[in-house]
Amino acid sequence: MSEAIRFYFQGQLQEVADVAPTRTILQHLREDRHCTGTKEGCAEGDCGACTVVIAEMKDGKVEMKSVNSCIQFMPTLDGKALFTVEDLKQPDGDMHPVQQALVECHGSQCGFCTPGIAMSLWSLYLKKEQRGDGKTAPCRKEVDETLSGNLCRCTGYRPIIDAATRMGELPAVNFDQAALQSSLQALQRDQMFVYQNDSGSQTFHAPRTLAQLVEIRAAKPQACILSGSTDVGLWVTKQMRDLGDIIYVREVAELQTITERDGKLEIGAGVNLNDAYGAVCRHYPDELTEMWQRFASQPIRNTGTLGGSVANGSPIGDSAPWMIALGAEIVLHGADGQRVLLLQDFYLDYMKKDMRPGEFVAAVRIPLPRPNQHFRTYKLAKRYDQDISAVCAAYAITLDGDIVRDAHIAYGGMAATSRRAPHAEAALNGQVWNEASLKQAMAMLEQDYTPLSDMRASAGYRMATAQNLLRRFWLETRPDAALTPNSISAFAHAMANS
């Protein structure tokens, strides 16, 4: 039986029962409610003009995060609260400090991108308020990460960054999260949420438990699994695909857990990318923190999931290479029980995975650091932030003195799937970790991969950079005079010489 979508918007409970399950939040705002402050730029979660803030209950508390409304479907709003740029206006008509700071610092020209920037800055303003540490201004790193998903073609970013500092210097405006928490608690469901379009031809299912998910997946093995919508949303907005029935897994409590056992970190398939990378980077801070920062943008990391990323299986995904290099496993679940595969064995061919009818990704398991293990991952792209890799490389070796054991080399962007380099690995295993064995492994990469040329890079560039990244790994991990990552970072040198 279909139910209405219930959410809070502009201080009131809203019930929506007459939109398609794949109608985006942005379309509903602009076309159904005529709230046109939120803009549509790219319709694929890249430009940030559509940024809104969504509040939801997590572990008994309110969590508020910036989100790209252009790729989020309306039924995913159920049980949540939606905030747009219109909500920044104060009861007495004054501007919010975020808006006032943008005005004072001349952070807007044409203004098209400004509402999304204002909402990203508001999400940062809320974090400062929640933190309660007395700091009036965020650090530059926080500002850059917050704005990583907002593109501005005419203002330039310096005035916007100035506004991020200025907003904390203005008289504070506090947000009543206690009242919001009370409202959201009343909207939480115990049973699976089911929503249908008017014709009943498409159904959106949002199970609450793993048992409910197993049951509905077995009943509808062809249904589209939806998690963060950072890939699936584009199937609708760009490819105009009919998704058919949808199973939304982000409300399943058992898929929201992060646990450590048996030397592995298990991350549920419903955990968002920010939380997943945060958990992994506590164990691999030097090796993965830069990848975390460069992986997509903050709104995408707020909604996308690590489980969804590996399930999609993009050959240019940034997470699969380092997970494969570490020997990560993928946990599949279905009516017949649970299967565990090495992630490298999960990918069969371009966009083809070893997944049986009725199965879904339940979790990923990432090995924790081991003694004498050396691990690095590198991303090459045309932009530092929020860009798809031309080549993504990951290396993990164990050194027995100066002898290489158990070499794992994996690349994305070099083949139809993210995969290992068996010839290069064989050239290293059992050899002294020196320049001679390095050169042999670099040469063997030409037997492991036949990269393609496309808009991001030529085949020759991909092979040359894949080989050079392996050399960089050697420079950072060689037994004699290993270089620190900062010593060969162009960004570190630029900052030191500025």
C-alpha positions as CSV (number, residue, x, y, z in Angstrom):
1,M,0.0,0.0,0.0
2,S,1.5,3.3,-1.1
3,E,2.1,6.0,1.5
4,A,2.8,9.7,1.2
5,I,6.3,11.2,1.4
6,R,6.5,13.0,4.7
7,F,9.2,15.7,5.4
8,Y,9.6,19.1,7.0
9,F,10.0,22.1,4.8
10,Q,9.8,25.8,5.7
11,G,8.8,24.9,9.3
12,Q,5.8,22.7,8.4
13,L,5.1,19.1,7.8
14,Q,4.7,18.4,4.1
15,E,3.0,15.3,2.6
16,V,3.6,14.6,-1.1
17,A,1.8,11.7,-2.9
18,D,1.5,12.9,-6.5
19,V,5.1,12.9,-7.9
20,A,7.0,10.2,-9.7
21,P,9.4,8.2,-7.6
22,T,12.3,9.5,-9.7
23,R,11.3,13.2,-9.6
24,T,14.2,15.0,-8.1
25,I,14.1,17.3,-5.1
26,L,15.3,20.1,-7.4
27,Q,12.4,19.6,-9.8
28,H,9.9,19.5,-6.9
29,L,11.3,22.7,-5.5
30,R,11.4,24.7,-8.7
31,E,8.4,23.3,-10.6
32,D,6.0,22.1,-8.0
33,R,6.6,24.6,-5.2
34,H,8.0,27.5,-7.3
35,C,10.9,27.9,-4.8
36,T,13.3,29.1,-7.5
37,G,16.1,30.2,-5.3
38,T,17.8,26.8,-5.8
39,K,19.2,26.6,-9.3
40,E,19.8,23.9,-11.8
41,G,23.2,24.0,-13.5
42,C,24.6,20.7,-14.5
43,A,21.9,18.2,-13.3
44,E,24.6,15.7,-12.4
45,G,25.9,16.8,-9.0
46,D,29.0,18.7,-10.2
47,C,28.4,22.4,-10.2
48,G,26.7,22.9,-6.8
49,A,24.1,25.5,-7.9
50,C,21.4,23.1,-6.6
51,T,22.9,22.6,-3.1
52,V,20.5,22.3,-0.2
53,V,20.8,21.1,3.3
54,I,19.0,17.9,4.5
55,A,18.5,17.0,8.2
56,E,18.0,13.5,9.3
57,M,18.1,11.4,12.5
58,K,21.2,9.4,13.1
59,D,22.0,7.6,16.3
60,G,19.3,9.6,18.1
61,K,20.8,13.0,17.0
62,V,20.1,15.4,14.1
63,E,22.6,15.3,11.3
64,M,22.6,18.2,8.8
65,K,24.5,17.9,5.5
66,S,24.8,19.7,2.2
67,V,23.4,17.7,-0.7
68,N,23.0,18.0,-4.5
69,S,19.2,18.2,-4.9
70,C,19.5,17.7,-8.7
71,I,20.2,14.0,-8.3
72,Q,18.3,13.1,-5.2
73,F,14.8,11.5,-5.6
74,M,11.8,12.8,-3.7
75,P,11.0,9.6,-1.8
76,T,14.5,9.7,-0.2
77,L,13.2,12.8,1.7
78,D,10.8,10.8,3.8
79,G,11.4,11.3,7.5
80,K,13.9,14.1,6.9
81,A,13.8,18.0,6.8
82,L,14.8,20.1,3.8
83,F,16.4,23.5,3.9
84,T,16.9,25.8,0.9
85,V,18.3,29.3,0.5
86,E,14.9,30.7,1.2
87,D,15.2,29.4,4.8
88,L,18.2,31.7,5.5
89,K,16.0,34.8,5.7
90,Q,15.6,35.7,9.3
91,P,12.1,36.2,11.0
92,D,12.7,40.0,11.1
93,G,13.6,40.1,7.4
94,D,17.3,40.5,8.0
95,M,19.9,38.4,6.1
96,H,21.6,35.5,7.7
97,P,25.3,36.1,8.5
98,V,26.2,33.8,5.6
99,Q,24.3,36.1,3.2
100,Q,25.5,39.2,4.8
101,A,29.1,38.1,4.6
102,L,28.7,37.3,0.9
103,V,27.4,40.8,0.3
104,E,30.1,42.5,2.3
105,C,32.9,40.5,0.7
106,H,31.5,40.9,-2.9
107,G,31.1,37.1,-3.2
108,S,28.6,37.2,-6.0
109,Q,28.5,38.6,-9.5
110,C,25.9,37.0,-11.8
111,G,24.5,35.3,-8.7
112,F,23.5,32.0,-10.4
113,C,25.8,29.9,-8.3
114,T,25.4,32.0,-5.1
115,P,22.4,30.2,-3.6
116,G,24.3,26.9,-3.6
117,I,27.4,28.5,-2.2
118,A,25.3,30.1,0.5
119,M,23.9,26.7,1.5
120,S,27.3,25.1,1.5
121,L,28.6,27.9,3.8
122,W,25.5,27.5,6.0
123,S,26.4,23.8,6.4
124,L,29.8,25.0,7.6
125,Y,28.2,27.6,9.8
126,L,26.1,24.9,11.4
127,K,29.2,22.7,12.1
128,K,30.8,25.6,13.9
129,E,27.7,26.1,16.0
130,Q,27.5,22.3,16.8
131,R,31.2,22.2,17.7
132,G,30.8,24.9,20.2
133,D,34.6,25.4,20.6
134,G,34.5,29.2,20.5
135,K,36.2,29.5,17.2
136,T,34.8,32.3,15.1
137,A,36.3,31.3,11.8
138,P,36.8,28.0,10.1
139,C,40.3,27.1,8.9
140,R,41.1,27.4,5.2
141,K,41.1,23.6,4.8
142,E,37.6,23.4,6.1
143,V,36.5,26.2,3.8
144,D,38.1,24.6,0.7
145,E,36.5,21.2,1.5
146,T,33.1,22.8,2.1
147,L,33.2,24.6,-1.2
148,S,34.8,21.8,-3.2
149,G,31.4,21.1,-4.9
150,N,30.6,24.7,-5.8
151,L,31.8,26.1,-9.1
152,C,31.7,29.8,-9.8
153,R,32.5,31.0,-13.3
154,C,32.7,34.8,-12.8
155,T,33.3,35.9,-9.2
156,G,36.5,33.9,-8.5
157,Y,36.9,32.1,-5.2
158,R,38.8,34.6,-3.1
159,P,35.8,36.8,-2.2
160,I,33.8,33.7,-1.4
161,I,36.6,32.4,0.8
162,D,36.7,35.8,2.5
163,A,33.0,35.5,3.2
164,A,33.5,32.1,4.9
165,T,35.8,33.9,7.4
166,R,33.6,37.0,7.7
167,M,30.4,35.1,8.5
168,G,31.8,33.9,11.8
169,E,32.7,37.5,12.8
170,L,29.1,38.8,12.4
171,P,26.5,38.5,15.3
172,A,25.7,34.9,15.6
173,V,22.4,33.4,14.6
174,N,21.6,30.1,16.3
175,F,19.6,27.3,14.9
176,D,17.1,25.4,17.1
177,Q,18.1,21.8,16.5
178,A,16.2,20.6,19.6
179,A,12.9,21.6,18.0
180,L,13.9,20.0,14.7
181,Q,14.9,16.8,16.5
182,S,11.5,16.6,18.1
183,S,9.8,17.1,14.8
184,L,11.9,14.5,13.0
185,Q,11.5,11.9,15.7
186,A,7.8,12.0,15.1
187,L,8.4,11.1,11.4
188,Q,10.5,8.1,11.9
189,R,9.0,4.8,10.6
190,D,9.4,1.3,12.0
191,Q,8.2,-0.5,8.9
192,M,9.3,-0.4,5.3
193,F,8.2,2.7,3.5
194,V,6.5,2.0,0.2
195,Y,5.7,4.7,-2.4
196,Q,4.1,4.4,-5.8
197,N,3.4,6.8,-8.7
198,D,-0.1,7.6,-9.7
199,S,-0.3,4.8,-12.2
200,G,1.2,2.3,-9.8
201,S,3.7,1.2,-12.5
202,Q,6.7,2.1,-10.4
203,T,7.3,1.4,-6.7
204,F,9.9,2.8,-4.3
205,H,10.7,0.5,-1.4
206,A,12.7,1.7,1.7
207,P,13.2,-1.3,4.0
208,R,14.3,-0.6,7.6
209,T,15.9,-3.9,8.4
210,L,18.2,-6.4,6.7
211,A,15.5,-9.0,6.8
212,Q,13.1,-6.7,5.0
213,L,15.7,-5.9,2.4
214,V,16.4,-9.6,1.8
215,E,12.7,-10.3,1.4
216,I,12.0,-7.4,-1.0
217,R,15.1,-8.1,-3.0
218,A,14.2,-11.7,-3.4
219,A,10.7,-10.7,-4.5
220,K,12.0,-8.1,-7.0
221,P,15.4,-9.3,-8.2
222,Q,15.3,-6.9,-11.2
223,A,14.6,-3.8,-9.1
224,C,17.1,-1.0,-9.1
225,I,19.2,-0.8,-5.9
226,L,19.5,2.8,-4.8
227,S,21.9,4.1,-2.1
228,G,23.4,7.6,-2.4
229,S,22.1,8.3,-5.9
230,T,25.4,9.8,-7.0
231,D,25.5,7.4,-10.0
232,V,21.9,6.3,-10.3
233,G,20.6,9.8,-10.2
234,L,22.4,10.5,-13.5
235,W,20.8,7.5,-15.1
236,V,17.6,9.5,-14.9
237,T,18.7,13.2,-15.3
238,K,21.2,12.5,-18.1
239,Q,20.3,9.1,-19.7
240,M,16.5,9.5,-19.2
241,R,16.3,5.9,-18.1
242,D,13.2,4.3,-16.6
243,L,14.5,2.6,-13.5
244,G,11.5,0.5,-12.8
245,D,11.0,-0.5,-9.2
246,I,13.5,0.9,-6.8
247,I,14.9,-0.5,-3.5
248,Y,16.4,2.2,-1.3
249,V,18.9,0.7,1.1
250,R,20.1,3.8,3.1
251,E,17.4,3.3,5.8
252,V,18.5,-0.3,6.7
253,A,20.0,0.0,10.1
254,E,22.4,-3.1,9.7
255,L,24.0,-1.4,6.7
256,Q,24.9,1.7,8.7
257,T,27.5,0.1,10.9
258,I,31.4,0.3,11.0
259,T,33.1,-2.5,13.0
260,E,36.6,-3.9,13.5
261,R,37.2,-7.6,13.8
262,D,39.7,-10.3,12.7
263,G,42.1,-7.7,11.4
264,K,39.6,-6.0,9.1
265,L,37.5,-2.9,9.1
266,E,33.9,-3.8,8.0
267,I,31.9,-0.9,6.6
268,G,28.2,-1.3,5.9
269,A,27.0,-0.6,2.4
270,G,24.8,2.3,3.7
271,V,27.6,4.2,5.3
272,N,28.3,7.5,3.4
273,L,31.7,8.1,1.8
274,N,32.7,10.8,4.4
275,D,32.2,8.4,7.3
276,A,33.7,5.5,5.5
277,Y,36.8,7.3,4.5
278,G,37.0,8.9,7.9
279,A,37.1,5.4,9.5
280,V,39.7,4.0,7.0
281,C,41.9,7.1,7.3
282,R,42.2,6.6,11.1
283,H,44.2,3.5,10.2
284,Y,45.8,4.9,7.0
285,P,46.2,8.6,7.7
286,D,49.2,9.3,5.6
287,E,48.2,7.0,2.8
288,L,44.6,7.9,2.2
289,T,43.7,11.3,3.6
290,E,44.6,13.1,0.3
291,M,42.4,10.7,-1.6
292,W,39.6,11.3,0.8
293,Q,39.8,15.0,0.2
294,R,40.1,14.7,-3.6
295,F,37.3,12.1,-3.9
296,A,34.4,13.9,-5.5
297,S,33.0,16.8,-3.5
298,Q,31.6,17.2,0.0
299,P,27.9,17.0,-1.0
300,I,28.7,13.9,-3.0
301,R,30.6,12.3,-0.1
302,N,27.7,13.2,2.2
303,T,25.3,11.0,0.2
304,G,27.4,8.5,-1.8
305,T,28.5,5.3,-0.2
306,L,31.6,3.2,-0.4
307,G,29.4,0.1,-0.9
308,G,27.5,1.7,-3.8
309,S,30.8,2.9,-5.4
310,V,32.3,-0.6,-5.5
311,A,28.9,-2.1,-6.5
312,N,28.7,0.2,-9.5
313,G,32.1,-1.0,-10.6
314,S,33.2,2.0,-12.7
315,P,36.6,1.3,-14.3
316,I,37.6,4.9,-13.3
317,G,36.4,4.8,-9.8
318,D,38.9,6.0,-7.2
319,S,38.1,3.6,-4.3
320,A,38.4,0.2,-6.0
321,P,42.2,0.4,-6.8
322,W,43.3,1.0,-3.3
323,M,40.8,-1.5,-1.9
324,I,42.0,-4.1,-4.3
325,A,45.7,-3.4,-3.5
326,L,44.9,-3.9,0.2
327,G,43.1,-7.2,-0.5
328,A,39.6,-5.9,0.5
329,E,36.6,-8.2,0.4
330,I,33.0,-7.5,-0.6
331,V,30.2,-9.0,1.3
332,L,27.1,-10.0,-0.7
333,H,23.8,-11.0,0.8
334,G,20.7,-12.6,-0.5
335,A,17.9,-15.0,0.3
336,D,20.4,-17.9,0.1
337,G,22.7,-16.3,2.7
338,Q,26.0,-14.5,2.6
339,R,28.9,-14.7,0.2
340,V,32.3,-13.1,0.6
341,L,34.6,-12.4,-2.3
342,L,37.9,-10.6,-2.8
343,L,37.0,-7.4,-4.5
344,Q,39.4,-8.1,-7.3
345,D,37.3,-11.2,-8.1
346,F,34.0,-9.4,-8.0
347,Y,34.7,-7.5,-11.3
348,L,34.4,-9.8,-14.3
349,D,34.4,-7.3,-17.2
350,Y,33.3,-3.8,-18.0
351,M,30.3,-3.1,-15.7
352,K,29.9,-6.8,-15.2
353,K,30.1,-8.2,-11.6
354,D,29.8,-11.6,-10.0
355,M,26.4,-10.9,-8.4
356,R,23.6,-13.4,-8.5
357,P,19.9,-12.6,-8.9
358,G,18.5,-11.4,-5.6
359,E,21.9,-10.4,-4.1
360,F,23.0,-7.0,-3.0
361,V,26.2,-5.5,-1.5
362,A,25.9,-5.6,2.3
363,A,29.4,-4.5,3.3
364,V,33.1,-4.2,2.4
365,R,35.9,-5.5,4.5
366,I,39.3,-3.6,4.4
367,P,42.4,-5.2,6.0
368,L,44.0,-3.2,8.7
369,P,47.8,-2.2,8.4
370,R,50.2,-5.1,8.8
371,P,53.8,-5.1,10.0
372,N,56.4,-4.0,7.3
373,Q,53.6,-3.1,4.9
374,H,54.1,-0.1,2.6
375,F,50.9,1.3,1.0
376,R,50.2,4.3,-1.2
377,T,47.5,5.5,-3.6
378,Y,47.7,8.3,-6.2
379,K,45.2,10.1,-8.3
380,L,45.9,11.9,-11.6
381,A,43.2,14.2,-12.8
382,K,43.0,17.6,-14.6
383,R,41.7,19.3,-11.5
384,Y,42.8,18.8,-7.9
385,D,39.2,18.7,-6.5
386,Q,36.1,16.9,-7.8
387,D,37.4,15.4,-11.0
388,I,37.4,11.9,-12.5
389,S,40.8,10.3,-12.6
390,A,42.7,9.7,-15.8
391,V,44.8,7.2,-13.9
392,C,44.3,6.1,-10.3
393,A,47.1,3.9,-8.8
394,A,47.5,1.9,-5.6
395,Y,50.4,-0.1,-4.4
396,A,50.9,-2.4,-1.3
397,I,54.0,-4.4,-0.6
398,T,55.5,-6.1,2.4
399,L,59.3,-5.8,2.8
400,D,61.3,-8.6,4.4
401,G,64.4,-6.5,5.0
402,D,64.9,-5.2,1.5
403,I,63.1,-8.1,-0.3
404,V,59.6,-7.6,-1.7
405,R,56.9,-10.0,-0.5
406,D,53.3,-10.1,-1.5
407,A,53.3,-7.2,-4.0
408,H,49.8,-5.8,-4.9
409,I,49.6,-3.3,-7.7
410,A,46.2,-2.0,-8.9
411,Y,45.1,0.7,-11.3
412,G,41.9,2.4,-12.3
413,G,41.5,4.0,-15.8
414,M,43.9,1.4,-17.4
415,A,41.4,-1.3,-18.3
416,A,37.7,-2.3,-18.5
417,T,37.8,-2.7,-14.7
418,S,40.0,-1.7,-11.8
419,R,42.4,-4.6,-11.6
420,R,45.8,-5.8,-10.5
421,A,49.0,-6.1,-12.6
422,P,50.1,-9.7,-12.3
423,H,53.2,-9.4,-14.5
424,A,54.5,-6.4,-12.7
425,E,53.8,-8.0,-9.3
426,A,55.7,-11.2,-10.4
427,A,58.7,-9.0,-11.4
428,L,58.9,-7.7,-7.8
429,N,58.0,-10.6,-5.6
430,G,61.2,-12.1,-4.1
431,Q,63.4,-9.4,-5.5
432,V,65.4,-6.7,-3.8
433,W,63.4,-3.4,-3.7
434,N,65.9,-1.5,-5.8
435,E,65.9,0.5,-9.0
436,A,66.7,-2.5,-11.2
437,S,63.6,-4.5,-10.0
438,L,61.6,-1.3,-10.2
439,K,62.5,-0.8,-13.9
440,Q,61.6,-4.4,-14.6
441,A,58.2,-4.0,-13.0
442,M,57.6,-0.8,-14.9
443,A,58.3,-2.5,-18.2
444,M,56.0,-5.4,-17.3
445,L,53.1,-3.0,-16.9
446,E,52.9,-2.9,-20.7
447,Q,52.0,-6.6,-20.6
448,D,49.4,-6.1,-17.9
449,Y,47.4,-3.2,-19.5
450,T,46.4,-1.9,-22.9
451,P,44.8,1.4,-22.0
452,L,42.4,3.4,-24.2
453,S,42.6,7.0,-25.4
454,D,39.6,9.1,-24.5
455,M,38.7,12.7,-23.5
456,R,40.7,12.4,-20.2
457,A,44.0,11.1,-21.5
458,S,45.7,9.3,-24.3
459,A,46.8,5.6,-24.1
460,G,50.4,6.7,-24.1
461,Y,49.9,9.2,-21.3
462,R,48.2,6.6,-19.2
463,M,50.9,4.0,-19.6
464,A,53.7,6.6,-19.0
465,T,52.1,7.9,-15.9
466,A,51.2,4.5,-14.6
467,Q,54.9,3.6,-14.8
468,N,56.0,6.9,-13.3
469,L,53.6,6.5,-10.4
470,L,55.2,3.1,-9.6
471,R,58.6,4.9,-9.6
472,R,57.2,7.5,-7.2
473,F,56.0,4.7,-4.9
474,W,59.6,3.3,-5.0
475,L,61.0,6.7,-4.1
476,E,58.8,6.9,-1.1
477,T,59.3,3.4,0.2
478,R,62.8,2.3,-0.9
479,P,64.9,1.0,2.1
480,D,67.7,3.5,1.5
481,A,66.8,7.2,1.7
482,A,63.1,7.0,1.2
483,L,61.5,10.3,0.4
484,T,58.6,11.7,2.4
485,P,55.4,12.3,0.4
486,N,55.7,16.1,1.1
487,S,59.2,16.1,-0.4
488,I,57.9,15.2,-3.9
489,S,54.6,17.1,-3.7
490,A,54.2,20.0,-6.0
491,F,51.6,21.5,-3.6
492,A,53.9,21.3,-0.6
493,H,56.8,23.0,-2.6
494,A,54.5,25.7,-3.8
495,M,53.4,26.5,-0.2
496,A,57.0,26.4,1.1
497,N,58.1,28.9,-1.6
498,S,55.1,31.2,-1.4
